[in-house]
Amino acid sequence: MSSLVCRFAPSPNGDLHLGHALSGLMNFDLARAAGGQFLLRIDDIDQARCRAELEAAIYQDLAWLGVSWDGAVRRQSEHLDDYRAALARLDAQGLVYPSFESRAEIAALARAAPAAQPRDPDGAPLYPGAARALSRAERARRVAAGEPHALRLDMAVALARVGTDLTWTETGSGPDGETGTVAAAPARWGDVVLGRKEAPASYHLAVVIDDARQGVTHVVRGRDLFWSTGVHRLLQALLDLPAPVYHHHRLVLGPDGRKLSKSTQATALRSLRHEGVTAAEIRRMVGLE
């Protein structure tokens, strides 16, 4: 058997749609063609939004598409200690700090900032870094008092630790055709959130831990996550984790030209299945003949 390992990691917070079908089928096809493994992971770390019936629907949709997986399903909610341990390791290195502003307060700070304020690749203003200036004693006092907070990566300190020459191997392409050896640019994201009370690990932290734990060798996912790979490479370097090969594929777009949303019922796999659409037709609809 080939050593290639792919994975598909949907979240049970809405119905799978055509975009998920493209990603899941590409991973499945690659693994089976190479004689490797295809793993299924359930991204259910945010228990406030994830529901058991939607997880069951994921299994039904994949079975309908003819997708089977190897081994047991990894459910993130069953591995919270892995993420806590990674956060503790980063904290011990002085790489993590708590920020106490709510999302609404951060949005207000961004609105009050100059129009030239740096923005991340998704267009959101970078965190202004007010909490970074707090003393360690003040941070500890506020955390001990039970103030809600997010744990952020101190990007400047992290980059000083590992350097700025991080790269990854890309076999797909980025928004502007980037492929081959791609220079990571994690600083574009500023001091990213690594954990919150309601979600013990952010997507960025959980995905690198999960991929390493499962031995994933090839990450095949949508192009909207292309620049997030810079943050993932940084975390892999800080935590001494292996770097998979990455392949970012085209997105399935809606009639408005935007990426599909889980709220778009017209493209939900469950809806299409109930309308009598076949799995072979789904392959054609997403451009996989």
C-alpha positions as CSV (number, residue, x, y, z in Angstrom):
1,M,0.0,0.0,0.0
2,S,1.2,3.5,-0.8
3,S,2.2,5.8,2.1
4,L,0.0,8.6,0.7
5,V,-2.7,9.7,3.2
6,C,-5.5,12.1,2.4
7,R,-8.4,13.4,4.6
8,F,-11.7,15.1,4.4
9,A,-12.8,17.1,7.4
10,P,-16.3,18.6,7.2
11,S,-18.1,20.4,10.1
12,P,-21.5,19.2,11.2
13,N,-22.9,22.7,11.4
14,G,-24.9,22.6,8.1
15,D,-25.6,20.5,5.1
16,L,-22.7,19.5,2.8
17,H,-23.0,21.2,-0.6
18,L,-21.4,20.9,-4.0
19,G,-18.1,22.5,-2.8
20,H,-17.8,19.8,-0.2
21,A,-18.5,17.1,-2.8
22,L,-15.6,18.4,-5.0
23,S,-13.2,18.4,-2.1
24,G,-14.3,15.1,-0.7
25,L,-14.3,13.3,-4.1
26,M,-10.9,14.7,-5.0
27,N,-9.3,13.4,-1.8
28,F,-11.0,10.1,-2.2
29,D,-10.1,9.7,-5.8
30,L,-6.4,10.6,-5.1
31,A,-6.1,8.2,-2.3
32,R,-7.7,5.3,-4.1
33,A,-5.7,5.9,-7.3
34,A,-2.5,5.9,-5.4
35,G,-3.4,2.9,-3.2
36,G,-3.2,5.1,-0.2
37,Q,-5.5,5.9,2.7
38,F,-8.5,8.2,2.8
39,L,-9.5,9.4,6.3
40,L,-12.6,11.1,7.5
41,R,-12.4,13.6,10.3
42,I,-15.4,15.5,11.9
43,D,-14.6,19.1,12.7
44,D,-17.0,19.3,15.7
45,I,-14.8,21.3,18.1
46,D,-17.4,24.1,18.2
47,Q,-20.1,22.3,20.1
48,A,-22.4,25.3,20.2
49,R,-22.9,25.0,16.4
50,C,-22.5,21.3,15.6
51,R,-25.4,18.9,15.8
52,A,-25.6,15.1,15.8
53,E,-28.2,14.9,13.1
54,L,-25.9,16.9,10.7
55,E,-23.0,14.6,11.5
56,A,-25.3,11.7,10.5
57,A,-26.2,13.5,7.3
58,I,-22.5,13.7,6.4
59,Y,-22.2,10.0,6.6
60,Q,-25.3,9.6,4.5
61,D,-24.1,12.0,1.8
62,L,-20.7,10.4,1.5
63,A,-22.2,6.9,1.3
64,W,-24.5,8.2,-1.5
65,L,-21.5,9.6,-3.4
66,G,-19.8,6.2,-3.1
67,V,-17.1,7.5,-0.7
68,S,-15.8,5.2,2.0
69,W,-13.0,5.8,4.4
70,D,-10.2,3.9,6.1
71,G,-10.2,3.3,9.9
72,A,-12.2,5.1,12.6
73,V,-13.5,8.6,12.2
74,R,-11.6,11.2,14.2
75,R,-14.0,13.5,16.0
76,Q,-12.3,16.6,17.2
77,S,-14.5,16.9,20.3
78,E,-12.9,13.6,21.5
79,H,-9.3,15.0,21.3
80,L,-9.5,18.4,23.2
81,D,-6.5,17.4,25.3
82,D,-4.3,17.3,22.2
83,Y,-5.1,21.0,21.5
84,R,-4.8,22.1,25.1
85,A,-1.3,20.4,25.2
86,A,-0.3,22.3,22.1
87,L,-1.5,25.6,23.5
88,A,0.3,25.0,26.7
89,R,3.5,24.2,24.8
90,L,3.2,27.5,22.9
91,D,2.4,29.4,26.0
92,A,5.4,28.0,27.8
93,Q,7.5,29.4,25.0
94,G,6.0,32.9,25.5
95,L,4.2,32.8,22.2
96,V,0.6,33.1,23.3
97,Y,-1.3,35.9,25.1
98,P,-4.9,36.6,26.1
99,S,-6.9,39.3,24.5
100,F,-10.1,40.5,26.3
101,E,-12.0,42.5,23.7
102,S,-15.2,41.0,22.4
103,R,-15.7,40.5,18.6
104,A,-18.0,43.6,18.7
105,E,-15.3,45.7,20.5
106,I,-12.7,44.6,18.0
107,A,-15.0,45.5,15.1
108,A,-15.5,49.0,16.7
109,L,-11.8,49.4,17.0
110,A,-11.4,48.6,13.3
111,R,-14.1,51.0,12.3
112,A,-12.3,53.8,14.3
113,A,-9.0,53.0,12.7
114,P,-7.6,54.6,9.5
115,A,-8.8,53.2,6.2
116,A,-5.2,52.1,5.6
117,Q,-5.3,49.7,8.6
118,P,-3.7,46.4,7.5
119,R,-6.2,43.6,6.6
120,D,-5.8,39.9,6.4
121,P,-6.2,37.9,3.2
122,D,-9.9,37.5,3.9
123,G,-10.3,41.2,4.1
124,A,-10.8,41.5,7.9
125,P,-8.8,44.2,9.8
126,L,-5.8,42.8,11.7
127,Y,-6.2,42.7,15.5
128,P,-4.7,46.1,16.7
129,G,-2.8,44.3,19.5
130,A,-3.9,46.3,22.5
131,A,-3.8,43.3,24.8
132,R,-0.2,42.6,23.8
133,A,0.9,45.7,25.8
134,L,-0.6,44.4,29.1
135,S,1.8,43.1,31.7
136,R,2.0,39.4,32.5
137,A,0.6,40.1,36.0
138,E,-2.4,42.1,34.6
139,R,-3.2,39.4,32.1
140,A,-3.1,36.7,34.8
141,R,-5.3,38.8,37.1
142,R,-7.9,39.2,34.4
143,V,-7.9,35.6,33.4
144,A,-8.1,34.5,37.1
145,A,-11.1,36.9,37.5
146,G,-12.9,35.0,34.8
147,E,-12.9,37.6,32.1
148,P,-13.8,36.2,28.7
149,H,-10.8,36.1,26.4
150,A,-9.2,34.6,23.3
151,L,-5.7,33.2,23.2
152,R,-3.7,34.8,20.4
153,L,-0.4,33.9,18.8
154,D,2.2,36.7,19.2
155,M,3.1,36.7,15.5
156,A,6.2,38.9,15.8
157,V,7.7,36.7,18.5
158,A,6.8,33.5,16.7
159,L,8.5,34.7,13.5
160,A,11.6,35.8,15.4
161,R,11.7,32.2,16.7
162,V,11.5,30.3,13.4
163,G,12.5,32.9,10.8
164,T,10.7,34.2,7.8
165,D,11.9,31.7,5.2
166,L,9.1,29.2,5.7
167,T,7.7,27.6,2.5
168,W,5.4,24.8,1.5
169,T,5.1,22.5,-1.5
170,E,2.0,23.3,-3.6
171,T,0.8,20.9,-6.3
172,G,-2.4,22.9,-7.0
173,S,-2.4,26.7,-7.3
174,G,-3.2,29.8,-5.4
175,P,-5.5,32.7,-6.3
176,D,-2.8,34.2,-8.6
177,G,-1.5,30.9,-10.0
178,E,1.1,30.3,-7.2
179,T,2.4,26.8,-7.4
180,G,5.5,24.7,-6.7
181,T,7.5,26.0,-3.7
182,V,5.4,28.8,-2.2
183,A,6.7,31.3,0.4
184,A,4.6,31.3,3.5
185,A,3.4,34.7,4.7
186,P,1.8,34.1,8.1
187,A,2.4,37.8,9.2
188,R,-0.5,38.7,6.8
189,W,-2.8,37.3,9.4
190,G,-1.5,39.3,12.4
191,D,-1.9,37.8,15.9
192,V,-4.3,35.0,15.0
193,V,-6.7,33.4,17.5
194,L,-5.6,29.9,18.6
195,G,-8.4,29.3,21.1
196,R,-11.5,30.6,22.8
197,K,-13.6,29.4,25.7
198,E,-16.4,28.1,23.4
199,A,-13.8,26.5,21.1
200,P,-10.7,25.2,22.8
201,A,-8.7,25.4,19.5
202,S,-9.2,27.5,16.4
203,Y,-9.3,26.0,13.0
204,H,-5.6,26.9,12.5
205,L,-4.4,25.1,15.6
206,A,-6.7,22.1,15.3
207,V,-6.0,21.3,11.7
208,V,-2.2,21.1,12.1
209,I,-2.5,18.9,15.2
210,D,-5.1,16.6,13.6
211,D,-3.1,16.3,10.3
212,A,0.0,15.3,12.3
213,R,-1.8,12.9,14.6
214,Q,-3.4,11.2,11.6
215,G,-0.2,11.1,9.5
216,V,-1.8,13.1,6.7
217,T,0.8,13.4,3.8
218,H,-1.4,15.4,1.3
219,V,-3.8,18.1,2.2
220,V,-6.3,18.7,-0.6
221,R,-8.7,21.6,0.0
222,G,-10.3,24.7,-1.5
223,R,-8.3,27.7,-2.8
224,D,-10.0,29.9,-0.2
225,L,-7.6,28.3,2.4
226,F,-4.5,28.9,0.3
227,W,-3.0,31.7,2.4
228,S,-4.0,30.1,5.7
229,T,-1.3,27.6,4.9
230,G,1.2,30.2,6.0
231,V,-0.1,30.1,9.5
232,H,-0.3,26.3,9.4
233,R,3.4,26.1,8.3
234,L,4.4,28.5,11.2
235,L,2.5,26.4,13.8
236,Q,4.1,23.2,12.4
237,A,7.5,24.7,12.8
238,L,6.8,25.9,16.3
239,L,5.4,22.5,17.4
240,D,7.9,20.4,15.5
241,L,5.2,18.8,13.3
242,P,5.7,17.5,9.8
243,A,4.6,19.5,6.7
244,P,2.3,17.8,4.3
245,V,2.2,18.5,0.6
246,Y,-0.7,20.9,-0.2
247,H,-3.0,21.0,-3.1
248,H,-5.5,23.9,-3.3
249,H,-8.2,23.3,-5.8
250,R,-10.7,25.6,-7.6
251,L,-13.9,26.5,-5.8
252,V,-17.5,25.7,-6.8
253,L,-19.2,29.1,-7.1
254,G,-22.9,30.0,-6.9
255,P,-24.8,32.0,-9.5
256,D,-23.6,35.2,-7.9
257,G,-20.0,34.2,-8.4
258,R,-19.3,33.7,-4.7
259,K,-18.2,30.6,-2.8
260,L,-21.1,28.3,-1.9
261,S,-22.5,28.6,1.7
262,K,-24.0,26.0,3.8
263,S,-27.1,28.1,3.9
264,T,-27.6,27.7,0.1
265,Q,-30.1,24.9,0.1
266,A,-30.2,24.7,-3.7
267,T,-26.7,23.2,-3.7
268,A,-27.1,21.1,-0.6
269,L,-26.3,17.5,-1.3
270,R,-29.2,16.2,0.8
271,S,-31.6,18.4,-1.2
272,L,-30.1,17.2,-4.6
273,R,-30.3,13.6,-3.4
274,H,-33.9,13.9,-2.5
275,E,-34.6,15.5,-5.9
276,G,-33.3,12.3,-7.6
277,V,-29.9,13.6,-8.7
278,T,-27.4,10.7,-8.9
279,A,-23.9,10.5,-7.6
280,A,-22.6,10.4,-11.2
281,E,-24.4,13.6,-12.0
282,I,-22.9,15.2,-8.9
283,R,-19.4,14.3,-10.3
284,R,-20.3,16.0,-13.6
285,M,-21.8,19.1,-11.8
286,V,-18.5,19.7,-10.0
287,G,-16.3,19.0,-13.0
288,L,-15.1,15.5,-12.2
289,E,-15.9,13.3,-15.1
